[in-house]
């Protein structure tokens, strides 16, 4: 399992607005080339996105939990022998906010994926946490 956290001087609501705007990740994150919605309407449970990231095969991620009041969402992507789960949660943190990100793999090939992609993925998740919190302080 990979975890990354970062703090922001922005309010939790402001940080959530940046993190939850999934369709703009390709424009905002250096770890994401593009995100394309595979449906219409607002993001929520069942929303699906095609995500392209540098050095990784394209993946389809489906939102399985969407809790805007709790400022949290979970999505999953399934490939041969492995299921990837990403959790994004924004917390109030004193005068600002904190973003917690988690990525985990399960399934018969999860250990292989972790060995092959663990270091790269850890760096990507850490970069995403830092980038989201930095963006949240911009107007």
BAMIDO-338052 format. One record per residue: x, y, z of N, C-alpha, C, CB in turn. Coordinates in steps of 0.001 Angstrom, whole numbers, plus 500000, padded with zeros to 6 digits. Atoms other than C-alpha are relative to their C-alpha. Glycine has a CB too. Layout:
<atoms>
XYZXYZXYZXYZ;...
</atoms>
This chain:
<atoms>
500843498827500000500000500000500000500890501238500000499040499997501217;499284498730500085501184503491499162499131501068500633500356500366498521;500705498877499367500214506491501277500825501264499807499745499730501522;499342498693500050500995510165500843499054501019500605500393500397498533;500778498915499400499832513219502774500714501309499738499795499779501527;499430498659500142500329516928502269499038500992500626500273500353498499;500808498956499358499127520017504104499898501213499093500601500402501364;500243498784500772497674523175502580499504501095500929498978499743498862;500539498853499264496972526649503921498565500289499576500878501244499780;501362499794500501493737526541501897498986499278500884499879499511498543;501064500691499275490414525557503404499819498597499427498671500799499925;500277501357500473489356521934503141499057500033498801499396499144501130;500914499904501142486529522967500807500741500388498729498893501016500287;499227499579501177488988524697498471500864498849499501500883501229500331;499172501136500404491362521715498460499139498920499364500769499429501206;500911500991500572488423519363497818499591500399498584498754499836500890;500426499566501338487355521479494825501078499707498959499667501502500003;498906500310500922490782520920493252500111498487499799501339500573500529;499844501456500072491038517196494063498829499353499268500128499408501408;501193500654500552487477516356493027499715500370498548498802500346500839;500186499609501402487739518062489612500840499079499113500394501502499774;499216501065500624488982514806488076500293500289498529499268498672500127;499806499781501436488510515854484451501098501015499695498705500460499375;498931499017500230491088518646484878501374499504500448499675501288500723;498721500511499524493801516418486319501074500007498910499822498594500535;499023500022501088495483516087482912500655501347499775499344499548498730;499459498646500138495954519859482821500770500439501235498880500983499723;499466499523498724497011520138486447501134499167500572498911500057500989;499038500898499356499102517117487397501082499540499026499280498786500585;498942500499500876502513516240485935499994498473499881501348500466500510;500068501465500001501706512577486674498849499468499159499866499488501416;501163500408500791498629512526484428500067500691498643498663500346500738;500016499433501351498656512983480646498604500456499615500513498982498985;501375499627500348494886512979480218499004499199500820499743499785498501;501140500660499365491575512123481835498795500291499122499773500498501493;501190499828500830488454511531479784498828499300500671500230499443498562;501209500587499428485013510997481240499380499055498986498987501099500421;500646500973500877483313507919479814498488500027500167500532498595500279;501440499830499816479869509182480725499703501478500053499496499286501287;500366498597499879478002512382481205499575500308501418498884500357499021;500516499590498706476791514344484151501077500209501024499037498998500502;499036499725498933478411515195487445500676498715500488499304500703501174;499263501141499464481002512934489036499282499455501227501454500397500353;500623500677498871479552510394491455500241498510499888498492500304500065;499849501452500031479346506685492201499576499491498626499160499321501129;500259500546501326479514504809488901500657500783498875498534499946499765;499294499232501035481346507574487017501268499254499610500341501444500498;498817500696500507484071506137484807500868500982499222499598498795499103;499041499118500642487225507825483533501126499183499379500560501019501006;498806500566500618489914506805481075501165500900500386499851499880498429;498861499236499497493224507883482600501268499511499304500127499864501551;498699500297500613496535508057480758501074500685500833500058500477498495;498903499493499184499723508443482771501325499622499351499919499446501447;498705500271500628503358508632481673500569498642500423500991501108500350;499360501280499733504926505187481374499086498899500491501053500194500979;500954501017499554501745503307482302498967499760498905499304500429501324;501079500218500971499083501635480174498764500796500408499658498490499885;501232499275499656495806503531479935499147499111500889499207500425498715;500833500736499047493362502542482645498638500668500084500670499937501404;501338499476499739489656502930483242499757499885501497498897499230499174;500269499932498564488846504028486784498523500285500204500876501088500691;501417499803499677485331503771488229499859500443501457499188498696499747;500238499480498659484193505800491224499071499039500740499390501439499948;500803500933499206482908503414493911499449500648501266500831498782500370;500499499216498859482486505929496753500211501467499662500733499610501353;499929498562500261481727509628496338499288500692501150499357500383498605;500558499385498800481219511592499554500458501453500099500416499211501264;499560498604499976481470515348498917499905500642501384499186500801499023;500115499419498654480261516197502462501195499591500850498679499557500683;498829500500499265483091514077503856501301500321499260499884498479500219;498855499646500845485402515345501074500878498775499739500832501120500660;499275501244500246486390511841500019499428499286498783499942499085501234;500479500912501030486228509585497009500986498864499806499774500743498678;499231501204500289487423506120496091499662499575498592499704498858501024;500263500572501314487840504673492648500861498772499814500263501027498880;499284501248500240489009501342491281500230499820498506499221498798500579;499677500384501367490634500067488124500400498534500039501144500901499389;499737501433500003490760496395487243500707499604498714498694499203500165;499270500545501139493269494692484970500196498516500225501364500718499798;499783501437499841494336491099484420500749499683501302500780499450498800;499378500462498768495033489671487873500219501035501083501269499413499681;499762498978498981495040492959489750498882501031499996501353500687499772;500976498920499818492628495509491120500715501120500744498708499510500788;499385498820499382493921499008491903498907500826500647500793500849498954;500955499157499281492113501126494482500708501276500427499398499255501235;499466498702499604492762504836494951499009500716500895500326500858498769;500851499290499039491393506767497933500560501408500175499931499241501382;499633498584499907491425510581498126499139500622501088499809500748498622;500760499441498887490417512284501391500617501324500430499954499010501188;499581498677499545490591515945502436499457500205501409499498501129499028;500371499771498603490539516851506146500226501457500368500803499078500939;499674498734499347490275520082508106501255499753500821498807500531500898;498749500170499267493662520650509714500403501337500604501124499449499074;499695498725499359493755523607512062499588501161499119501485500093500327;500283498826500826494019526768509992499949499665498516501044501069500243;499987500385501410494219524812506737499350498650499787501420499975499470;500561501306500333493647521348505359501128499011499731499057500099498775;499045501073500278495355518011504763499378499049498992500402499242501305;500417500980500993495110515678501791500695498683500296500319500485498559;499459501347499852495569511944502326499648499212498748499448499297501285;500193500847501172496041509726499274500474498595500331500758500565498763;499619501397499780496195505940499279499797499231498702499169499360501162;500096500876501164496854503461496470500344498599500458500943500467498838;499692501386499645496640499729496958499583499068498883499303499602501309;500275501017501001496651496656494776499551498722500696501244499740499117;500446501296499491494826493381495348499833499058498816498663500131500810;500152501002501050494464490154493404501249499151499867499679500667498672;498901500952500104496730487291492340501315500597499491499595498889499105;498775499394500524499214489564490528500389501284500729499836500288498530;499739498738499297499218492376493082501455500122500456499075500124501203;498605499946499539502650491471494447500935500311498834500408498662500669;499182499739501189504133491465490941499892501470499604499565499090498822;500209498591500339502594494865490205500733500893500995498492500341499980;499317499206498982503934496206493484501512500000499779499673499465501397;498560500073500253507440494982492664500391500799498760500436498543499838;499684499312501253507333496398489124499726501498500053499213499389498874;500448498607500064505526499677489768500015500732501334498626500047499447;500088499400498673505818500326493496500764501297500152500486499041501006;499179498799499835508658502841493442499471501143499135501467499702499645;500529498975500913507312504717490403498669500532500519499826499427498569;501320499596499517503783504758491820500098500828501276499130498774500243;499815499232498762504966505993495219500391501437499662501080499340500906;499591498664500410506702508930493562498860500781499368501153499914499034;501128499335500654503623509693491481498958500451501028499353499062498967;501001499656498984501263509632494477500504501158500866499670498765500886;499438498894499216503597511870496485499960501308499215501446499681500416;500064498807500854503831514311493560498578500518499897500548499694498602;501402499586500091500047514346493237499559500713501276499097498785499735;500384499358498736499573515158496927500597501402500088500458499147501208;499342498693499948502099517997496739499393500976498992501501499846499739;500551499124501039500653519363493490498597500461500356499985499284498649;501364499609499609497040519313494680500028501072501089499206498770500491;499990499029498904497906521165497880500567501339499537500816499463501186;499467498742500540499989523741496007498937500719499166501264499732499141;501039499400500842497192524330493474498859500582500823499454498968499029;501131499537499185494650524781496260500224501389500579499741499023501126;499723498669499445496394527954497422500035501083498926501323499986500748;500042499017501090496209529623494009498578500500499821500530499389498676;501361499456500214493305531934493166499261499288498881500071501489499683;
</atoms>
